[in-house]
Amino acid sequence: MTLWRKEPNFQLKILGYFAFTLMSAALVLGGWTPYPKTLSQFPNPEIGILVLGALFYILRIIRGFFKGDLAPFEWGELDAQFLFRWMWVFFGAAFLKAAWLDYASFHSSALDASMYDYAMMNTLRGRFMVAAMGVDHFGIHATPVLFLLLPFHWIFHSALFSIFLHPLLLLAGAILFEICLKRRGMNDFWRAGIIFSYLSATWVSLTLHYGFHVEVFYPIFIFLIDLSLHPLKLNKRYSWIPFWSATLLFLSIKEDAPFHLVALLAAYWICRKVSFQRMVIGCVVSACIAVLYLKVIIPNHAGGGTYHFVGAASGAGSTLGEAVLYLIAHPLYFFSRYLTGGWWTFVLPSLGVLLFSPFFWIASLPLLGLYSLAGDSQMFHLTVYYSIPLVPIFFLGMAEGFERAKRISPLLPLVAMFALVFTGSGYLIFRRTDLQKFVQTESALKSIPSDAVVCAPASVFPHLPYGEARLIDRKCLESAEFAIIPVEREGLSLYPYDEKYFSTLKKSLIYWKKLDELSGDVIEVYQKPDSSVKI
């Protein structure tokens, strides 16, 4: 016990060496040549780290019980700074590598992501927000936040810009969250634990593997709003600038942002962090922006008429009026959906802490209501990227409930942090890839002229030169000049189709010319016989 007394960080250093070895092995080996299968997913090293960390902490509690001291580990400022920098570098590299391997293995979920990518590129070319497949993006979603990215997209001029921006934005949210916790006065031990849980959370990994979506801005702008309520030394005369700047940025994300902001401001007001005046002004501005999005921008870009919810959110009706009337006529429908929604699996593992957070239950109301009424199972169960708007609210609620939960038992927050890492199955995955096949396939796809109409699986879109890429089906083949058919089931993602679909579709290409010089082990490229386009 003398070693413990002389150096209180000794156990944490052992944990650090153990963590560095396990996680670095996964980072370096995962996804490349033959490697232990346990290193393909992050839960394996994370579980080992948390088990060892729990052992040290429980021993500390037991020792403190007999010594009459239940204080957590005593960290020095230098130790905490080093630990957080290590997490930023490590998880940043892991996120970037996972995103790159999704791209290199043709498993990036690119249907929606390419919509954003093509919308930005076409805007730079004078075709305002024309997305992939010729769709007017603003006729489906109003996302002015994309204007912030246009200068960068003009510089990089590649789908890789959004491929790599996506993980960096997820990491930026974690960095801002750590600053929020520090401003709230949370000690280093708990701050490190909750940040590790945030970076390891299944919902962050699910979002990462589903390609770029504007929803990744929700954590960043919510944390910026939270930071504006805990300002550093700033002249009171200008204290409104950070708050309203972050608020307007939040409203620019998507057409549903105004509804979320109203609940967020109400939660902050009840928690006495914003004034009643600010809350009212924020709600009025939100209402005006919502009317602008739903009554002006989206209908005009959609060709006129009334705004309709996208299919995923139309479980109770395709318009707001239809949904309200349906819920009035069927009051039990909402409650049955609400009580069986996927958000329960989101919060149950940490319910012991969230019960102490009125902020979470108020701020999350519009999100939980929307997800509960969703007609799409992915939205209803909070899979893919749908959970990411709830992530910052969830973790801010966790931070609020930590201090109150610790007064009852120091084990409650610890159990919650453990449960977060063990929940779900969407962990960060390093997909296997064959670099030689990737280079050959990438070169073949880039050689297809950009002015040609190409029918292809969605996962191929980011690899094609910017042009007329369309989702492959029989209708597309009528006007297309090139068709791309996957060869191996594991060669690339077939979403939204399956192997049988492509097997049947290939029979339609019996009179098309197979381009052997462009085909390989991953894809087969076909050209329509009467096509005048030359490669």
ZINORDA-V519913 format. One line per field, one symbol per residue. ss: DSSP state (@ for helix, = for strand, . for the rest). phi: phi as a letter, one per 20 degrees, with the letter a starting at -180 (. if undefined). A space follows every 10 residues. Layout:
# ZINORDA-V519913
ss=???
phi=???
This chain:
# ZINORDA-V519913
ss=.@@@@@...@ @@@@@@@@@@ @@@@@@@@@. ......@@@. =.@@@@@@@@ @@@@@@@@@@ @@@@@@@... ......@@@@ @@@@@@@@@@ @@@@@@@@@@ @@@@.....@ @@@@@@@@@@ @@@@.....= .@@@.=@@@. ...@@@@@@@ @@@@@@...@ @@@@@@@@@@ @@@@@@@@@@ @@@....@@@ @@@@@@@@@@ .@@@@@@@.. ...@@@@@@@ @@@@@@@@.. .....@@@@@ @@@@@@@@@@ @.....@@@@ @@@@@@@@@@ .....@@@@@ @@@@@@@@@@ @@@@@@@@@@ @......... @@@......@ @@@@@@@@@. @@@@@@@@@@ ..@@@@@@@@ @@@@...@@@ @@@.@@@@@@ @@@...@@@@ .......@@@ @@@@@@@@@@ @@@@@@@@.@ @@@@@@@@@@ @@......=. ....@@@@@@ @@@@@@.... ..====.@@@ @@@....=== =..@@@@@@. .=====.... ........@@ @@@@@@@@@. ..==...... ..=====... .....
phi=.fffffcfeg ffffffffff ffffffffef ndfgbgffee cfgfffffff ffffgfffff ffffffemcd ffgeeeffff ffffffffff ffffffffff fgffelcffe ffgfgfffff ffffendgle egmmefffed cecggfffeg fffffelbff gfgefgffff fgfffffffg ffffnfffff fffffffffe ggfffgfgfd mfbfgffggf ffffffffec fffbggfdff fgfffffffg fefafeggff fgffffffff emdcffffff ffffffffff fffeddffgf fennndfdff gfddfdqecf fffffffffc fffffffffd ffffffdggd ffeffecfgf fefegfffff ffefeeffff elelefeffe gffffffgff egfffffebf fgffffffff feenceffce ffbdffffff ffffffefgf eeedebfgfe gfeefgaeec ffafffffde dcccdfedfe fbfegedcff ffffffffdf eeeeeffdea fdccddcfge fefde
